[in-house]
Amino acid sequence: MTDQEDNLPATLTGKQKKFLKGLGHHLAPLVSIGKEGLTENVIKATKQELLARELIKVKIANSSSLNKQEAAELLPEASESTLVQLIGKTLLLYKENPKIDKEHRITLPR
């Protein structure tokens, strides 16, 4: 496996998505896509939050130049994460980080 393949997001099963949706339900959005759209700062902030938490919500502002479908396609690709859910104007993104302590890491069902 090459380094590039290691960075690709994993494909989640239906059971895993359901599990992550349950974990993400109570989360507050940590990143916001504003009127400037998908900027380098938004991508950088998304990557940083995913490294720290593995599962985050991203809010798309009403003033954003991106529509929700565009954001749902572009941000997971740019942040090397997996889109778990798009509900309203909120994305739920997941990216596994094996460097997080085991007690803080999300363990997906098989």
Number of C-alpha atoms within 10 A of each C-alpha: 5 6 7 7 8 9 12 14 17 13 12 16 12 10 12 16 19 15 15 22 16 11 13 19 10 9 12 11 15 13 19 18 24 17 14 11 17 20 13 10 11 20 19 13 16 24 20 13 16 22 18 15 17 20 24 23 25 22 20 25 17 13 12 16 16 19 14 20 11 11 23 23 12 15 23 22 15 15 22 20 23 23 21 26 18 16 10 9 16 20 24 23 26 28 26 19 14 11 9 14 9 9 7 10 16 19 12 13 11 7
